[in-house]
Every structure is written in C-alpha cells, then in structure tokens.
Amino acid sequence: MKSTLLLQQLDARVDQLASSVSPLAERRTRRARFDNQLFHCQSTRLGDYLQEVRETLAQLKQCVAGANPERLSWLAERVVLQIGALQREVATQTLRRQEGMKQSPAEKLQQKLADHHEFERRLLAMLMERERQLGQQETLLQQQKMQQEMVALEARLQRCRAALKEIEREVAQREQGF
C-alpha cells in the first residue's frame, strides 16, 4: 500500500517534469548536462534525459514486485536524484539564456570561474560523503561499489581542477591585456 502511494507520487512528479521539459525537450545544448553516474545517456537534449527518468521509474515499478530491497532502494534513490537534477536544469535554462545575453566576455569568464569553483566544492562534498559511507558498508560488494563511485568522483574532481586552472589562466591573460 505504502509503495503504491509513493509510486503514484513519483508518477505525478515525472508528469510535472515532463510538462516543464516539453518546451525545451528538443533544444540542444553545447554538451551533455549530467554526470554519467546519474544518467547513462550523454545527450545534448533534455528530452532524452526525461526518457531515461521514465525508464528508471518503470524499472522501479517492476522491482517493487520483486524481493530485492537493495535494488529497490537504489532505483528509488536514483529516480529521485534524476528528477531533481532535471528540474534544476530546466529551472536554470531560461536564466542561463538571459544572463548569457547580458554579460560581457570578461563577466562570462568570471561566471565560468565561479561555476567551476562551485562544481569543485560540490564534488569535494560528495567525495567526503562517499568516504563516510564507505565505513558503514557491510558487504565487500557494497564497499567495492562505493570505492568505484569514489574513483569516478576523484576523476571528475581532477577534470574540474584542470578546467579551473585553464579558466584562471584565461582570466589572468585578460587582466594583463593579452
């Protein structure tokens, strides 16, 4: 009974998300918008991500009938995270377009630098959370999964820091007048 109600609520959230994504569904972005640990597809269209949310929800519905509580929990968390990420992306699309039109090249570069510092902060927080969770895992399989997530996060952090150095180099050149 409780799972049926939760699934209905998730269905309603996905329907709301679909209505907000629909005007942007076919619009392409410059690059994939989400981490490949959250979404398997690496599309430049938001509609493809919405489709993956629907697929994850369908898997969750099938899993409710099964007897695998670990998979059920993982799928439930995944679909909620996917919905939240896609909602945030839709909410920022209009803002990005408006800010992009108003900003000078120097302001855009400063915004890019600030964005990457925020990405770095969030990646560090995620990595610390995974380290904390690693000590709480009971099985070897769970520990290995957590370690794989940490390796992926560390790789993302390295790429983020490399991008930060490049942006900081661009800012320094711009300030020096090159």
C-alpha positions in Angstrom: 0.0 0.0 0.0 2.7 2.5 1.0 4.8 1.7 -2.1 1.8 2.2 -4.3 1.3 5.7 -2.9 5.0 6.5 -3.3 5.0 5.3 -6.9 1.9 7.4 -7.6 3.7 10.5 -6.2 6.7 9.7 -8.3 4.5 9.3 -11.4 2.9 12.7 -10.7 6.4 14.4 -10.3 7.5 12.9 -13.6 4.4 14.2 -15.3 5.0 17.6 -13.9 8.6 17.4 -15.0 7.5 16.3 -18.5 5.3 19.4 -18.8 8.2 21.7 -17.8 10.7 19.9 -20.0 8.4 19.7 -23.1 9.2 23.3 -24.4 12.9 22.5 -24.1 12.9 18.8 -24.9 14.3 19.1 -28.4 16.6 22.0 -27.8 20.3 21.1 -28.0 22.9 22.2 -25.5 26.6 22.6 -26.2 27.5 19.5 -24.2 25.9 16.7 -22.1 24.5 18.3 -19.0 24.7 15.5 -16.4 27.2 13.1 -14.8 27.2 9.6 -16.4 26.8 8.1 -12.9 23.4 9.8 -12.7 22.3 9.4 -16.3 23.5 6.7 -18.7 22.7 8.8 -21.7 25.1 11.6 -22.5 22.8 13.5 -24.8 22.6 17.2 -25.5 18.8 17.2 -25.5 16.7 17.3 -22.3 14.0 15.1 -23.8 16.5 12.2 -23.8 17.1 12.7 -20.1 13.4 12.8 -19.4 13.0 9.5 -21.2 15.7 7.9 -19.0 13.9 9.2 -15.9 10.8 7.4 -17.2 12.8 4.2 -17.8 14.2 4.3 -14.3 10.7 4.7 -12.9 9.5 1.8 -14.9 12.3 -0.4 -13.6 11.4 0.8 -10.0 7.8 -0.3 -10.6 8.9 -3.7 -11.8 11.3 -4.1 -8.8 8.5 -3.4 -6.3 7.0 -6.8 -7.1 10.4 -8.5 -6.7 12.2 -9.4 -3.5 15.4 -7.3 -3.9 15.3 -4.5 -1.3 18.8 -3.3 -2.2 17.9 -2.8 -5.8 14.6 -1.2 -4.9 16.3 1.3 -2.6 18.9 2.1 -5.2 16.4 2.6 -8.0 14.2 4.8 -5.8 17.1 7.0 -4.8 18.3 7.1 -8.4 14.9 8.2 -9.8 14.5 10.9 -7.2 18.0 12.2 -7.9 17.4 12.2 -11.7 14.1 14.1 -11.2 15.8 16.7 -9.0 18.7 17.2 -11.4 16.4 17.6 -14.4 14.2 20.0 -12.5 17.2 22.1 -11.6 18.4 22.1 -15.2 15.0 23.2 -16.6 14.9 26.0 -13.9 18.3 27.3 -15.0 17.8 27.1 -18.8 16.0 30.4 -19.0 18.3 32.1 -16.5 21.4 30.9 -18.5 20.0 32.3 -21.7 19.1 35.7 -20.1 22.5 36.0 -18.4 24.4 34.9 -21.4 22.9 37.8 -23.4 23.6 40.5 -20.9 27.2 39.6 -19.9 30.4 40.9 -21.4 33.1 38.4 -22.3 35.0 39.2 -19.0 31.8 38.7 -17.0 31.1 35.4 -18.7 34.7 34.3 -17.9 34.2 35.3 -14.2 30.9 33.4 -14.1 32.5 30.4 -15.6 35.2 30.5 -12.9 32.7 30.9 -10.1 30.6 28.0 -11.6 33.7 25.7 -11.6 34.6 26.7 -8.1 31.1 25.6 -7.1 31.4 22.4 -9.0 34.7 21.7 -7.2 33.1 22.4 -3.8 30.2 20.1 -4.6 32.5 17.3 -5.8 34.6 17.6 -2.7 31.4 17.3 -0.5 30.2 14.3 -2.5 33.6 12.6 -2.1 33.7 13.2 1.6 30.1 11.8 1.9 31.2 8.7 0.0 34.2 8.3 2.3 31.9 8.5 5.3 29.5 5.9 3.7 32.4 3.6 2.8 33.0 2.9 6.5 29.3 2.0 7.0 29.1 -0.6 4.2 28.7 -4.1 5.5 29.5 -6.3 2.5 32.5 -6.4 0.2 30.3 -5.8 -2.8 28.9 -2.6 -1.2 32.4 -1.4 -0.3 33.6 -2.0 -3.9 30.6 -0.1 -5.3 31.3 2.8 -3.0 35.0 2.7 -4.0 34.1 2.8 -7.7 31.9 5.8 -7.0 34.8 7.5 -5.2 37.2 6.8 -8.1 34.7 8.3 -10.6 34.3 11.4 -8.3 38.0 11.8 -8.0 38.3 11.7 -11.8 35.6 14.3 -12.1 37.4 16.4 -9.5 40.7 16.2 -11.4 38.9 17.3 -14.6 37.2 20.1 -12.8 40.5 21.3 -11.3 42.2 21.2 -14.7 39.4 23.3 -16.2 39.7 25.7 -13.2 43.4 26.2 -14.0 42.7 26.9 -17.6 39.9 29.4 -16.8 42.2 31.1 -14.2 44.9 31.3 -16.9 42.4 32.9 -19.3 41.3 35.4 -16.6 45.0 36.3 -15.8 45.7 36.9 -19.5 42.5 39.0 -19.9 43.5 41.1 -16.9 47.0 41.6 -18.3 45.5 42.8 -21.6 46.6 39.9 -23.8 
